[in-house]
Amino acid sequence: MFELSRWDAQQLARGLGWFSLAVGLVEVIAPGRISAAIGFNKPEHQKLVRGYGAREVASGATLLIKPDNAGGAWGRVGGDVLDLATLAAARPIGRQRIGFAVAIAAVLGALVVDVICAKELTRQAA
């Protein structure tokens, strides 16, 4: 396993904070486009996506305000797990399967980086 310097871990946390803000704002502003792309075709799915966007914005703000606090990074890990569970319940059809696969891959990639960041910030705090 590798270790990041304190500065590198905080830079990673800041980067994840900006990423969360960007993703969250898109989810809040355009939930219909996102939900349609991944096969969530019911009106309540748009509300769910918007709610998840609000969670992302909050996670991003937390990481930007306190990039040395592992809590914000662990919050992103929890959000990633929730996103994966929600996606697992989806039943995409036709062209939506591509968007669904991209969404799964993106969340899995984010989960890996989030776990690395959270573990490193936790290690440094100990």
N, C-alpha and C positions, 0 to 999 in steps of 0.2 A: 504494500500500500504506500501511497505517497503522502507527503504532508505539504501543505501550502503555508507560506509565510503569513503572518497576521495581516499584512497589507494586502497580499494576494487574495486571502479569504474574504476580506472586506470589499475588495474590488469586485470579486465574483458576486457577493451579496448585493452590491449596488447594481451590477449588471442585471441580476435577476429581478431587482426592484423595478428597474426601467422596463424590462421585458414584461413583468406583471402589469404595470401600468398600461402599456401599449395593448396587450392582449385584452385586458379588462375593459379598456375604453371601447375597443372594437365590439366586444360582446355586449356592452351596455348600449352602444349607439346602433348597431346593426344585428340584433339577435335573430331576426328573420332570415337574413342571408346565411348566417352561420348554421342555424338549426336546419335550414333546407339543404345545405351542402352535405350535412352528415346524416340526413334521413330522419330528423325530428320534425315531422310535418304537422303537428297539432299546435293550436294557439298556446296551450299551456307550456309547450316546449320553449317558446320564445321567452316566456317569463322565467323559466328555469335558466336559460342561457344568460339572460340579463342579471339574474341573481348571482350566477357564478362569476359574471363579469364584475359585479360589485365586490365579491370576495377577492378577486384578482387585484382590483384597485387597492383594496385595504391591505393585502399582502405586500404589494409593491410599495405603498407608502410606509409600511412598517420597516421594510428592508432599507429604504432610503433614509429614514429617520435614524434608525439604529442598526447600521450594517454589521456591528460587532456582536449583536444579540442573536443567538441561534434560534430563538423562538419564532422569528419571522420566517426563517428558512424551513423550520419544521412545519410551520403553518402551510407553506407552499407544498411540502411533501403530503400533508393531509389533504390538501386541495387536489393534488394530482391523483391520489387514491380515489377520492370522491368522483373526479372526472372519469377515471377508468371504469369505476363501478357503473356510472350513468351510461357511458358508452357501451358497456357490456350488455345493458338492457335494451339497446337500440336494435332495430331490425331494418337496416337499410335495404333498399331495392334499386335495381338498375344502376344508373350512373352515380347514384348516391354512395354506392359501395366504395368508390374511389375516394371520395371525400371522407368517408368513414375510416378507411384504412390510413389516410394521411393524418386524420385526427388522432387515431390510436398511436401511430408512430411518433407524432409530435409530443403527445402527453408522456409516452414512455421515455423519450429523449429528455424532456424537461425533468421527469422524475429522477433520472440518473444524476443529472447535474444538481438538482435540489438536494438529493441525499448526500452527495459529496460535500456540498457547501454546508449543510446542516451538521454533518458529522465533524467537519473540520472546525466550525465555529464552536461546537460543543467541546471538542478536544481542547481547543485553545482556552476556553473559559475554565476548564478544570484545573 
